[in-house]
């Protein structure tokens, strides 16, 4: 499988996916616990 | 001392623009340009005159950004880095920025010194250094996307997205 970081588009998409993952993590596992 | 957060925020943004601006320059401009320059024999000029200057500002702007960010967090530094709920948004941004600073000084800069001939290295070592530095730089570009999201929204715009 090709490394997504080898292309700019793959890097940006990876960054957007990571943003979503971290946002869901924050809302459901940190802030929701209060 | 009430002026400290304002000065720290101002300096954090200036240094951050310098750091991330150069990161985007490397990824969007210099790396693709080097391929073309190598093809027509003009890459040496970039390696000798442009890259070392860009890397100098890049790595020290990274340090300045982190220090100003730490000063801005002030007494809330432990709460942010331990992801306490009220500071978890900015804390995730701070952790991402810290990982990026680590990548700059531990992965990118030592390998760039080999690539640019600042330290002796065989062709085989240079080839490996080129790949490691490239992937670390691309990783930082990827991490900058969520980092800027959480930096921009983590503390000051709580009402907007509930972080």
N, CA and C atoms of all chains as a GROMACS GRO file, in nm:
protein
  591
    1UNK      N    1   0.084  -0.120   0.000
    1UNK     CA    2   0.000   0.000   0.000
    1UNK      C    3   0.087   0.125   0.000
    2UNK      N    4   0.048   0.223  -0.079
    2UNK     CA    5   0.127   0.345  -0.089
    2UNK      C    6   0.112   0.430   0.037
    3UNK      N    7   0.220   0.492   0.079
    3UNK     CA    8   0.216   0.579   0.197
    3UNK      C    9   0.144   0.709   0.160
    4UNK      N   10   0.033   0.742   0.231
    4UNK     CA   11  -0.040   0.864   0.195
    4UNK      C   12   0.044   0.991   0.209
    5UNK      N   13   0.148   0.986   0.292
    5UNK     CA   14   0.232   1.104   0.313
    5UNK      C   15   0.323   1.132   0.194
    6UNK      N   16   0.328   1.040   0.098
    6UNK     CA   17   0.410   1.064  -0.022
    6UNK      C   18   0.349   1.168  -0.115
    7UNK      N   19   0.219   1.196  -0.098
    7UNK     CA   20   0.158   1.301  -0.180
    7UNK      C   21   0.100   1.409  -0.090
    8UNK      N   22   0.092   1.531  -0.143
    8UNK     CA   23   0.035   1.643  -0.066
    8UNK      C   24  -0.112   1.616  -0.036
    9UNK      N   25  -0.185   1.568  -0.136
    9UNK     CA   26  -0.328   1.542  -0.116
    9UNK      C   27  -0.348   1.437  -0.008
   10UNK      N   28  -0.269   1.329  -0.011
   10UNK     CA   29  -0.279   1.225   0.091
   10UNK      C   30  -0.247   1.279   0.229
   11UNK      N   31  -0.151   1.371   0.236
   11UNK     CA   32  -0.113   1.433   0.364
   11UNK      C   33  -0.228   1.516   0.418
   12UNK      N   34  -0.291   1.595   0.331
   12UNK     CA   35  -0.402   1.681   0.375
   12UNK      C   36  -0.521   1.597   0.420
   13UNK      N   37  -0.555   1.493   0.342
   13UNK     CA   38  -0.667   1.406   0.379
   13UNK      C   39  -0.638   1.338   0.513
   14UNK      N   40  -0.514   1.290   0.532
   14UNK     CA   41  -0.476   1.227   0.658
   14UNK      C   42  -0.493   1.325   0.774
   15UNK      N   43  -0.453   1.451   0.752
   15UNK     CA   44  -0.467   1.554   0.855
   15UNK      C   45  -0.612   1.580   0.890
   16UNK      N   46  -0.698   1.583   0.788
   16UNK     CA   47  -0.841   1.607   0.813
   16UNK      C   48  -0.904   1.490   0.888
   17UNK      N   49  -0.865   1.367   0.850
   17UNK     CA   50  -0.918   1.248   0.920
   17UNK      C   51  -0.871   1.248   1.066
   18UNK      N   52  -0.744   1.281   1.088
   18UNK     CA   53  -0.692   1.285   1.225
   18UNK      C   54  -0.763   1.392   1.308
   19UNK      N   55  -0.795   1.506   1.244
   19UNK     CA   56  -0.869   1.612   1.312
   19UNK      C   57  -1.004   1.558   1.360
   20UNK      N   58  -1.073   1.488   1.273
   20UNK     CA   59  -1.204   1.433   1.307
   20UNK      C   60  -1.192   1.331   1.420
   21UNK      N   61  -1.093   1.242   1.410
   21UNK     CA   62  -1.072   1.138   1.513
   21UNK      C   63  -1.046   1.204   1.649
   22UNK      N   64  -0.958   1.304   1.652
   22UNK     CA   65  -0.925   1.370   1.779
   22UNK      C   66  -1.044   1.448   1.833
   23UNK      N   67  -1.124   1.507   1.744
   23UNK     CA   68  -1.243   1.580   1.787
   23UNK      C   69  -1.344   1.486   1.852
   24UNK      N   70  -1.367   1.371   1.790
   24UNK     CA   71  -1.460   1.271   1.845
   24UNK      C   72  -1.407   1.220   1.980
   25UNK      N   73  -1.275   1.195   1.985
   25UNK     CA   74  -1.211   1.151   2.110
   25UNK      C   75  -1.234   1.254   2.220
   26UNK      N   76  -1.214   1.381   2.187
   26UNK     CA   77  -1.230   1.488   2.285
   26UNK      C   78  -1.374   1.497   2.334
   27UNK      N   79  -1.468   1.496   2.242
   27UNK     CA   80  -1.609   1.515   2.278
   27UNK      C   81  -1.665   1.396   2.356
   28UNK      N   82  -1.619   1.276   2.321
   28UNK     CA   83  -1.682   1.157   2.380
   28UNK      C   84  -1.607   1.098   2.498
   29UNK      N   85  -1.478   1.121   2.505
   29UNK     CA   86  -1.402   1.055   2.611
   29UNK      C   87  -1.343   1.150   2.713
   30UNK      N   88  -1.338   1.279   2.681
   30UNK     CA   89  -1.284   1.374   2.779
   30UNK      C   90  -1.393   1.467   2.829
   31UNK      N   91  -1.450   1.546   2.738
   31UNK     CA   92  -1.550   1.644   2.780
   31UNK      C   93  -1.677   1.576   2.830
   32UNK      N   94  -1.715   1.463   2.770
   32UNK     CA   95  -1.839   1.394   2.808
   32UNK      C   96  -1.830   1.336   2.948
   33UNK      N   97  -1.709   1.315   2.998
   33UNK     CA   98  -1.692   1.255   3.130
   33UNK      C   99  -1.714   1.352   3.245
   34UNK      N  100  -1.735   1.480   3.213
   34UNK     CA  101  -1.748   1.580   3.319
   34UNK      C  102  -1.890   1.583   3.374
   35UNK      N  103   0.181   4.225   3.577
   35UNK     CA  104   0.212   4.110   3.491
   35UNK      C  105   0.097   4.074   3.398
   36UNK      N  106  -0.011   4.157   3.399
   36UNK     CA  107  -0.128   4.120   3.318
   36UNK      C  108  -0.100   4.133   3.168
   37UNK      N  109   0.012   4.201   3.132
   37UNK     CA  110   0.046   4.216   2.990
   37UNK      C  111   0.109   4.088   2.934
   38UNK      N  112   0.154   3.994   3.021
   38UNK     CA  113   0.226   3.876   2.973
   38UNK      C  114   0.144   3.791   2.876
   39UNK      N  115   0.017   3.756   2.907
   39UNK     CA  116  -0.058   3.672   2.812
   39UNK      C  117  -0.075   3.738   2.674
   40UNK      N  118  -0.097   3.869   2.673
   40UNK     CA  119  -0.114   3.939   2.545
   40UNK      C  120   0.014   3.936   2.462
   41UNK      N  121   0.126   3.964   2.528
   41UNK     CA  122   0.256   3.961   2.459
   41UNK      C  123   0.288   3.818   2.414
   42UNK      N  124   0.261   3.721   2.502
   42UNK     CA  125   0.291   3.581   2.469
   42UNK      C  126   0.205   3.534   2.351
   43UNK      N  127   0.078   3.573   2.350
   43UNK     CA  128  -0.012   3.533   2.240
   43UNK      C  129   0.037   3.593   2.108
   44UNK      N  130   0.072   3.721   2.112
   44UNK     CA  131   0.122   3.794   1.995
   44UNK      C  132   0.248   3.725   1.941
   45UNK      N  133   0.345   3.699   2.030
   45UNK     CA  134   0.471   3.638   1.989
   45UNK      C  135   0.450   3.494   1.942
   46UNK      N  136   0.358   3.423   2.008
   46UNK     CA  137   0.323   3.285   1.970
   46UNK      C  138   0.273   3.280   1.826
   47UNK      N  139   0.188   3.376   1.790
   47UNK     CA  140   0.132   3.380   1.654
   47UNK      C  141   0.240   3.416   1.552
   48UNK      N  142   0.324   3.517   1.584
   48UNK     CA  143   0.431   3.557   1.491
   48UNK      C  144   0.528   3.440   1.468
   49UNK      N  145   0.575   3.380   1.578
   49UNK     CA  146   0.670   3.269   1.566
   49UNK      C  147   0.604   3.149   1.498
   50UNK      N  148   0.476   3.126   1.530
   50UNK     CA  149   0.404   3.013   1.471
   50UNK      C  150   0.386   3.029   1.321
   51UNK      N  151   0.357   3.152   1.277
   51UNK     CA  152   0.346   3.177   1.132
   51UNK      C  153   0.480   3.149   1.064
   52UNK      N  154   0.589   3.193   1.128
   52UNK     CA  155   0.722   3.170   1.071
   52UNK      C  156   0.750   3.021   1.061
   53UNK      N  157   0.722   2.948   1.168
   53UNK     CA  158   0.749   2.803   1.171
   53UNK      C  159   0.663   2.727   1.069
   54UNK      N  160   0.532   2.742   1.082
   54UNK     CA  161   0.443   2.663   0.997
   54UNK      C  162   0.447   2.714   0.852
   55UNK      N  163   0.470   2.844   0.836
   55UNK     CA  164   0.487   2.899   0.700
   55UNK      C  165   0.605   2.834   0.630
   56UNK      N  166   0.718   2.821   0.701
   56UNK     CA  167   0.834   2.756   0.640
   56UNK      C  168   0.810   2.606   0.619
   57UNK      N  169   0.734   2.543   0.712
   57UNK     CA  170   0.700   2.402   0.694
   57UNK      C  171   0.621   2.383   0.564
   58UNK      N  172   0.522   2.471   0.541
   58UNK     CA  173   0.443   2.461   0.418
   58UNK      C  174   0.528   2.496   0.296
   59UNK      N  175   0.622   2.593   0.312
   59UNK     CA  176   0.714   2.625   0.202
   59UNK      C  177   0.794   2.501   0.164
   60UNK      N  178   0.849   2.432   0.263
   60UNK     CA  179   0.928   2.312   0.233
   60UNK      C  180   0.845   2.210   0.156
   61UNK      N  181   0.721   2.185   0.206
   61UNK     CA  182   0.640   2.078   0.149
   61UNK      C  183   0.573   2.115   0.017
   62UNK      N  184   0.534   2.241   0.005
   62UNK     CA  185   0.460   2.281  -0.116
   62UNK      C  186   0.551   2.337  -0.224
   63UNK      N  187   0.668   2.392  -0.186
   63UNK     CA  188   0.753   2.460  -0.284
   63UNK      C  189   0.889   2.394  -0.300
   64UNK      N  190   0.965   2.386  -0.189
   64UNK     CA  191   1.105   2.347  -0.205
   64UNK      C  192   1.124   2.202  -0.248
   65UNK      N  193   1.050   2.109  -0.185
   65UNK     CA  194   1.068   1.967  -0.220
   65UNK      C  195   1.034   1.940  -0.367
   66UNK      N  196   0.917   1.990  -0.417
   66UNK     CA  197   0.890   1.969  -0.560
   66UNK      C  198   0.991   2.043  -0.648
   67UNK      N  199   1.035   2.163  -0.606
   67UNK     CA  200   1.130   2.240  -0.687
   67UNK      C  201   1.264   2.168  -0.697
   68UNK      N  202   1.305   2.103  -0.588
   68UNK     CA  203   1.434   2.034  -0.587
   68UNK      C  204   1.440   1.923  -0.693
   69UNK      N  205   1.323   1.857  -0.714
   69UNK     CA  206   1.318   1.751  -0.815
   69UNK      C  207   1.347   1.810  -0.953
   70UNK      N  208   1.281   1.922  -0.984
   70UNK     CA  209   1.303   1.987  -1.114
   70UNK      C  210   1.445   2.043  -1.123
   71UNK      N  211   1.493   2.103  -1.012
   71UNK     CA  212   1.626   2.163  -1.012
   71UNK      C  213   1.734   2.057  -1.031
   72UNK      N  214   1.712   1.939  -0.972
   72UNK     CA  215   1.809   1.831  -0.987
   72UNK      C  216   1.816   1.788  -1.134
   73UNK      N  217   1.701   1.793  -1.202
   73UNK     CA  218   1.695   1.750  -1.341
   73UNK      C  219   1.774   1.845  -1.434
   74UNK      N  220   1.775   1.976  -1.401
   74UNK     CA  221   1.851   2.068  -1.489
   74UNK      C  222   1.980   2.119  -1.425
   75UNK      N  223   2.022   2.053  -1.316
   75UNK     CA  224   2.154   2.082  -1.259
   75UNK      C  225   2.163   2.210  -1.178
   76UNK      N  226   2.049   2.262  -1.127
   76UNK     CA  227   2.053   2.387  -1.049
   76UNK      C  228   2.020   2.366  -0.901
   77UNK      N  229   2.015   2.239  -0.859
   77UNK     CA  230   1.976   2.210  -0.720
   77UNK      C  231   2.079   2.259  -0.619
   78UNK      N  232   2.204   2.266  -0.660
   78UNK     CA  233   2.310   2.304  -0.566
   78UNK      C  234   2.286   2.443  -0.506
   79UNK      N  235   2.232   2.533  -0.587
   79UNK     CA  236   2.206   2.668  -0.538
   79UNK      C  237   2.105   2.669  -0.426
   80UNK      N  238   1.999   2.589  -0.440
   80UNK     CA  239   1.897   2.579  -0.335
   80UNK      C  240   1.959   2.517  -0.210
   81UNK      N  241   2.034   2.407  -0.229
   81UNK     CA  242   2.094   2.337  -0.116
   81UNK      C  243   2.193   2.426  -0.041
   82UNK      N  244   2.265   2.508  -0.116
   82UNK     CA  245   2.371   2.588  -0.053
   82UNK      C  246   2.319   2.719   0.006
   83UNK      N  247   2.229   2.786  -0.065
   83UNK     CA  248   2.192   2.923  -0.024
   83UNK      C  249   2.053   2.934   0.037
   84UNK      N  250   1.959   2.850  -0.003
   84UNK     CA  251   1.820   2.866   0.043
   84UNK      C  252   1.790   2.774   0.162
   85UNK      N  253   1.814   2.645   0.145
   85UNK     CA  254   1.774   2.548   0.247
   85UNK      C  255   1.836   2.575   0.385
   86UNK      N  256   1.967   2.605   0.395
   86UNK     CA  257   2.023   2.629   0.529
   86UNK      C  258   1.959   2.748   0.599
   87UNK      N  259   1.932   2.856   0.524
   87UNK     CA  260   1.866   2.974   0.585
   87UNK      C  261   1.724   2.940   0.628
   88UNK      N  262   1.652   2.872   0.540
   88UNK     CA  263   1.514   2.836   0.573
   88UNK      C  264   1.510   2.745   0.696
   89UNK      N  265   1.604   2.651   0.703
   89UNK     CA  266   1.607   2.558   0.816
   89UNK      C  267   1.645   2.629   0.947
   90UNK      N  268   1.731   2.729   0.937
   90UNK     CA  269   1.770   2.805   1.057
   90UNK      C  270   1.648   2.873   1.119
   91UNK      N  271   1.574   2.947   1.036
   91UNK     CA  272   1.454   3.015   1.085
   91UNK      C  273   1.348   2.914   1.129
   92UNK      N  274   1.337   2.805   1.054
   92UNK     CA  275   1.237   2.701   1.080
   92UNK      C  276   1.255   2.641   1.219
   93UNK      N  277   1.378   2.596   1.250
   93UNK     CA  278   1.395   2.522   1.376
   93UNK      C  279   1.391   2.614   1.498
   94UNK      N  280   1.441   2.739   1.483
   94UNK     CA  281   1.437   2.829   1.599
   94UNK      C  282   1.300   2.892   1.616
   95UNK      N  283   1.226   2.910   1.508
   95UNK     CA  284   1.088   2.957   1.520
   95UNK      C  285   1.004   2.852   1.592
   96UNK      N  286   1.036   2.723   1.569
   96UNK     CA  287   0.964   2.615   1.639
   96UNK      C  288   0.986   2.627   1.789
   97UNK      N  289   1.109   2.652   1.830
   97UNK     CA  290   1.139   2.667   1.973
   97UNK      C  291   1.067   2.789   2.030
   98UNK      N  292   1.076   2.901   1.957
   98UNK     CA  293   1.014   3.025   2.004
   98UNK      C  294   0.862   3.009   2.017
   99UNK      N  295   0.802   2.938   1.921
   99UNK     CA  296   0.657   2.915   1.925
   99UNK      C  297   0.618   2.837   2.050
  100UNK      N  298   0.697   2.732   2.077
  100UNK     CA  299   0.665   2.646   2.193
  100UNK      C  300   0.679   2.724   2.323
  101UNK      N  301   0.789   2.799   2.336
  101UNK     CA  302   0.812   2.875   2.460
  101UNK      C  303   0.702   2.980   2.480
  102UNK      N  304   0.666   3.050   2.374
  102UNK     CA  305   0.559   3.151   2.385
  102UNK      C  306   0.426   3.085   2.418
  103UNK      N  307   0.403   2.966   2.361
  103UNK     CA  308   0.280   2.893   2.391
  103UNK      C  309   0.275   2.849   2.536
  104UNK      N  310   0.390   2.803   2.588
  104UNK     CA  311   0.397   2.763   2.728
  104UNK      C  312   0.372   2.883   2.819
  105UNK      N  313   0.430   2.999   2.781
  105UNK     CA  314   0.409   3.121   2.859
  105UNK      C  315   0.262   3.162   2.856
  106UNK      N  316   0.200   3.142   2.742
  106UNK     CA  317   0.058   3.178   2.727
  106UNK      C  318  -0.031   3.089   2.814
  107UNK      N  319   0.003   2.961   2.821
  107UNK     CA  320  -0.073   2.870   2.907
  107UNK      C  321  -0.050   2.904   3.054
  108UNK      N  322   0.073   2.948   3.086
  108UNK     CA  323   0.105   2.991   3.222
  108UNK      C  324   0.070   2.886   3.325
  109UNK      N  325  -0.008   2.923   3.427
  109UNK     CA  326  -0.042   2.827   3.533
  109UNK      C  327  -0.133   2.713   3.485
  110UNK      N  328  -0.191   2.730   3.366
  110UNK     CA  329  -0.279   2.625   3.312
  110UNK      C  330  -0.203   2.520   3.231
  111UNK      N  331  -0.070   2.535   3.225
  111UNK     CA  332   0.014   2.441   3.149
  111UNK      C  333  -0.012   2.296   3.191
  112UNK      N  334  -0.006   2.262   3.321
  112UNK     CA  335  -0.030   2.121   3.360
  112UNK      C  336  -0.172   2.075   3.324
  113UNK      N  337  -0.271   2.164   3.340
  113UNK     CA  338  -0.410   2.126   3.308
  113UNK      C  339  -0.426   2.096   3.159
  114UNK      N  340  -0.355   2.174   3.076
  114UNK     CA  341  -0.364   2.151   2.931
  114UNK      C  342  -0.297   2.019   2.893
  115UNK      N  343  -0.175   1.998   2.942
  115UNK     CA  344  -0.102   1.878   2.900
  115UNK      C  345  -0.157   1.751   2.964
  116UNK      N  346  -0.229   1.763   3.075
  116UNK     CA  347  -0.294   1.643   3.132
  116UNK      C  348  -0.438   1.630   3.083
  117UNK      N  349  -0.474   1.713   2.983
  117UNK     CA  350  -0.605   1.707   2.916
  117UNK      C  351  -0.723   1.715   3.015
  118UNK      N  352  -0.710   1.807   3.112
  118UNK     CA  353  -0.825   1.833   3.201
  118UNK      C  354  -0.938   1.888   3.115
  119UNK      N  355  -1.063   1.846   3.141
  119UNK     CA  356  -1.173   1.880   3.048
  119UNK      C  357  -1.179   2.025   3.002
  120UNK      N  358  -1.162   2.120   3.093
  120UNK     CA  359  -1.173   2.261   3.052
  120UNK      C  360  -1.060   2.304   2.960
  121UNK      N  361  -0.950   2.231   2.960
  121UNK     CA  362  -0.833   2.268   2.880
  121UNK      C  363  -0.795   2.159   2.779
  122UNK      N  364  -0.884   2.063   2.759
  122UNK     CA  365  -0.849   1.949   2.674
  122UNK      C  366  -0.832   1.989   2.528
  123UNK      N  367  -0.913   2.084   2.481
  123UNK     CA  368  -0.902   2.126   2.341
  123UNK      C  369  -0.766   2.187   2.313
  124UNK      N  370  -0.729   2.286   2.392
  124UNK     CA  371  -0.599   2.351   2.373
  124UNK      C  372  -0.487   2.252   2.409
  125UNK      N  373  -0.518   2.160   2.502
  125UNK     CA  374  -0.418   2.060   2.541
  125UNK      C  375  -0.381   1.967   2.426
  126UNK      N  376  -0.482   1.925   2.348
  126UNK     CA  377  -0.453   1.841   2.231
  126UNK      C  378  -0.367   1.920   2.131
  127UNK      N  379  -0.401   2.048   2.111
  127UNK     CA  380  -0.320   2.133   2.023
  127UNK      C  381  -0.177   2.145   2.074
  128UNK      N  382  -0.163   2.161   2.207
  128UNK     CA  383  -0.030   2.175   2.266
  128UNK      C  384   0.051   2.046   2.252
  129UNK      N  385  -0.015   1.931   2.270
  129UNK     CA  386   0.055   1.803   2.252
  129UNK      C  387   0.100   1.784   2.107
  130UNK      N  388   0.012   1.819   2.013
  130UNK     CA  389   0.049   1.806   1.871
  130UNK      C  390   0.166   1.897   1.837
  131UNK      N  391   0.164   2.021   1.889
  131UNK     CA  392   0.274   2.114   1.866
  131UNK      C  393   0.404   2.064   1.926
  132UNK      N  394   0.394   2.000   2.042
  132UNK     CA  395   0.512   1.946   2.109
  132UNK      C  396   0.571   1.829   2.030
  133UNK      N  397   0.485   1.743   1.979
  133UNK     CA  398   0.532   1.631   1.895
  133UNK      C  399   0.602   1.687   1.770
  134UNK      N  400   0.543   1.794   1.713
  134UNK     CA  401   0.602   1.856   1.594
  134UNK      C  402   0.739   1.916   1.625
  135UNK      N  403   0.752   1.979   1.743
  135UNK     CA  404   0.882   2.034   1.782
  135UNK      C  405   0.986   1.922   1.795
  136UNK      N  406   0.944   1.811   1.855
  136UNK     CA  407   1.031   1.693   1.866
  136UNK      C  408   1.076   1.648   1.726
  137UNK      N  409   0.983   1.638   1.634
  137UNK     CA  410   1.017   1.595   1.497
  137UNK      C  411   1.119   1.689   1.432
  138UNK      N  412   1.102   1.820   1.456
  138UNK     CA  413   1.195   1.917   1.397
  138UNK      C  414   1.337   1.893   1.445
  139UNK      N  415   1.354   1.881   1.576
  139UNK     CA  416   1.490   1.877   1.633
  139UNK      C  417   1.550   1.738   1.636
  140UNK      N  418   1.468   1.634   1.640
  140UNK     CA  419   1.522   1.497   1.654
  140UNK      C  420   1.526   1.424   1.520
  141UNK      N  421   1.431   1.454   1.430
  141UNK     CA  422   1.426   1.381   1.303
  141UNK      C  423   1.465   1.467   1.183
  142UNK      N  424   1.409   1.588   1.173
  142UNK     CA  425   1.432   1.667   1.052
  142UNK      C  426   1.572   1.729   1.050
  143UNK      N  427   1.608   1.805   1.152
  143UNK     CA  428   1.733   1.881   1.150
  143UNK      C  429   1.857   1.790   1.145
  144UNK      N  430   1.869   1.688   1.228
  144UNK     CA  431   1.990   1.602   1.219
  144UNK      C  432   2.003   1.536   1.081
  145UNK      N  433   1.891   1.496   1.021
  145UNK     CA  434   1.899   1.433   0.888
  145UNK      C  435   1.925   1.535   0.779
  146UNK      N  436   1.872   1.657   0.794
  146UNK     CA  437   1.901   1.761   0.695
  146UNK      C  438   2.049   1.797   0.696
  147UNK      N  439   2.111   1.793   0.812
  147UNK     CA  440   2.256   1.823   0.818
  147UNK      C  441   2.335   1.722   0.734
  148UNK      N  442   2.292   1.596   0.735
  148UNK     CA  443   2.358   1.494   0.651
  148UNK      C  444   2.330   1.521   0.503
  149UNK      N  445   2.203   1.552   0.471
  149UNK     CA  446   2.163   1.573   0.331
  149UNK      C  447   2.239   1.692   0.270
  150UNK      N  448   2.250   1.801   0.349
  150UNK     CA  449   2.312   1.924   0.298
  150UNK      C  450   2.464   1.924   0.310
  151UNK      N  451   2.521   1.814   0.362
  151UNK     CA  452   2.667   1.805   0.370
  151UNK      C  453   2.728   1.881   0.486
  152UNK      N  454   2.646   1.917   0.586
  152UNK     CA  455   2.700   1.987   0.704
  152UNK      C  456   2.773   1.891   0.797
  153UNK      N  457   2.736   1.764   0.789
  153UNK     CA  458   2.811   1.658   0.858
  153UNK      C  459   2.841   1.551   0.754
  154UNK      N  460   2.957   1.482   0.768
  154UNK     CA  461   2.993   1.382   0.668
  154UNK      C  462   2.896   1.264   0.666
  155UNK      N  463   2.861   1.219   0.546
  155UNK     CA  464   2.771   1.104   0.533
  155UNK      C  465   2.793   1.038   0.396
  156UNK      N  466   2.785   0.904   0.395
  156UNK     CA  467   2.796   0.832   0.268
  156UNK      C  468   2.668   0.852   0.188
  157UNK      N  469   2.672   0.814   0.060
  157UNK     CA  470   2.553   0.828  -0.024
  157UNK      C  471   2.437   0.745   0.030
  158UNK      N  472   2.472   0.626   0.084
  158UNK     CA  473   2.367   0.539   0.139
  158UNK      C  474   2.302   0.603   0.261
  159UNK      N  475   2.385   0.660   0.348
  159UNK     CA  476   2.332   0.727   0.468
  159UNK      C  477   2.250   0.849   0.427
  160UNK      N  478   2.297   0.923   0.326
  160UNK     CA  479   2.221   1.040   0.279
  160UNK      C  480   2.085   1.001   0.224
  161UNK      N  481   2.081   0.891   0.151
  161UNK     CA  482   1.954   0.846   0.093
  161UNK      C  483   1.854   0.812   0.204
  162UNK      N  484   1.903   0.745   0.309
  162UNK     CA  485   1.815   0.710   0.421
  162UNK      C  486   1.771   0.838   0.494
  163UNK      N  487   1.868   0.930   0.514
  163UNK     CA  488   1.838   1.055   0.584
  163UNK      C  489   1.732   1.135   0.508
  164UNK      N  490   1.740   1.132   0.374
  164UNK     CA  491   1.645   1.206   0.290
  164UNK      C  492   1.503   1.154   0.312
  165UNK      N  493   1.490   1.021   0.319
  165UNK     CA  494   1.357   0.961   0.338
  165UNK      C  495   1.301   0.991   0.478
  166UNK      N  496   1.387   0.979   0.579
  166UNK     CA  497   1.342   1.006   0.718
  166UNK      C  498   1.301   1.152   0.732
  167UNK      N  499   1.384   1.244   0.681
  167UNK     CA  500   1.353   1.387   0.692
  167UNK      C  501   1.225   1.420   0.615
  168UNK      N  502   1.209   1.360   0.498
  168UNK     CA  503   1.089   1.385   0.417
  168UNK      C  504   0.963   1.340   0.491
  169UNK      N  505   0.967   1.217   0.545
  169UNK     CA  506   0.848   1.165   0.613
  169UNK      C  507   0.819   1.241   0.743
  170UNK      N  508   0.924   1.284   0.813
  170UNK     CA  509   0.903   1.362   0.936
  170UNK      C  510   0.840   1.497   0.901
  171UNK      N  511   0.886   1.556   0.790
  171UNK     CA  512   0.831   1.685   0.746
  171UNK      C  513   0.685   1.670   0.702
  172UNK      N  514   0.657   1.563   0.629
  172UNK     CA  515   0.518   1.537   0.586
  172UNK      C  516   0.430   1.505   0.706
  173UNK      N  517   0.485   1.432   0.805
  173UNK     CA  518   0.409   1.403   0.927
  173UNK      C  519   0.373   1.534   0.998
  174UNK      N  520   0.468   1.626   1.005
  174UNK     CA  521   0.439   1.754   1.069
  174UNK      C  522   0.334   1.833   0.991
  175UNK      N  523   0.338   1.824   0.858
  175UNK     CA  524   0.236   1.893   0.778
  175UNK      C  525   0.098   1.834   0.809
  176UNK      N  526   0.093   1.701   0.818
  176UNK     CA  527  -0.034   1.634   0.852
  176UNK      C  528  -0.080   1.676   0.992
  177UNK      N  529   0.014   1.674   1.090
  177UNK     CA  530  -0.022   1.709   1.228
  177UNK      C  531  -0.061   1.856   1.242
  178UNK      N  532  -0.009   1.941   1.152
  178UNK     CA  533  -0.040   2.084   1.162
  178UNK      C  534  -0.189   2.110   1.140
  179UNK      N  535  -0.256   2.022   1.067
  179UNK     CA  536  -0.398   2.044   1.037
  179UNK      C  537  -0.483   2.032   1.164
  180UNK      N  538  -0.478   1.919   1.238
  180UNK     CA  539  -0.550   1.917   1.366
  180UNK      C  540  -0.490   2.013   1.469
  181UNK      N  541  -0.358   2.032   1.468
  181UNK     CA  542  -0.295   2.123   1.565
  181UNK      C  543  -0.356   2.263   1.553
  182UNK      N  544  -0.368   2.314   1.429
  182UNK     CA  545  -0.422   2.448   1.410
  182UNK      C  546  -0.572   2.453   1.443
  183UNK      N  547  -0.643   2.343   1.417
  183UNK     CA  548  -0.785   2.337   1.453
  183UNK      C  549  -0.801   2.353   1.604
  184UNK      N  550  -0.723   2.276   1.680
  184UNK     CA  551  -0.738   2.280   1.826
  184UNK      C  552  -0.678   2.407   1.886
  185UNK      N  553  -0.571   2.459   1.825
  185UNK     CA  554  -0.515   2.586   1.873
  185UNK      C  555  -0.616   2.699   1.851
  186UNK      N  556  -0.677   2.700   1.733
  186UNK     CA  557  -0.767   2.810   1.699
  186UNK      C  558  -0.898   2.803   1.776
  187UNK      N  559  -0.940   2.681   1.810
  187UNK     CA  560  -1.072   2.666   1.871
  187UNK      C  561  -1.070   2.617   2.015
  188UNK      N  562  -0.954   2.575   2.063
  188UNK     CA  563  -0.948   2.505   2.190
  188UNK      C  564  -0.982   2.588   2.312
  189UNK      N  565  -0.951   2.714   2.310
  189UNK     CA  566  -0.969   2.792   2.432
  189UNK      C  567  -1.054   2.916   2.410
  190UNK      N  568  -1.025   2.989   2.302
  190UNK     CA  569  -1.088   3.120   2.287
  190UNK      C  570  -1.227   3.114   2.224
  191UNK      N  571  -1.256   3.005   2.153
  191UNK     CA  572  -1.385   2.999   2.084
  191UNK      C  573  -1.471   2.886   2.137
  192UNK      N  574  -1.463   2.865   2.268
  192UNK     CA  575  -1.540   2.758   2.331
  192UNK      C  576  -1.688   2.760   2.292
  193UNK      N  577  -1.744   2.881   2.291
  193UNK     CA  578  -1.887   2.891   2.265
  193UNK      C  579  -1.923   2.843   2.125
  194UNK      N  580  -1.829   2.862   2.031
  194UNK     CA  581  -1.860   2.830   1.891
  194UNK      C  582  -1.876   2.681   1.868
  195UNK      N  583  -1.781   2.602   1.917
  195UNK     CA  584  -1.790   2.457   1.887
  195UNK      C  585  -1.786   2.372   2.014
  196UNK      N  586  -1.798   2.436   2.128
  196UNK     CA  587  -1.813   2.361   2.252
  196UNK      C  588  -1.692   2.283   2.297
  197UNK      N  589  -1.571   2.328   2.259
  197UNK     CA  590  -1.450   2.259   2.307
  197UNK      C  591  -1.412   2.308   2.446
   0.00000   0.00000   0.00000
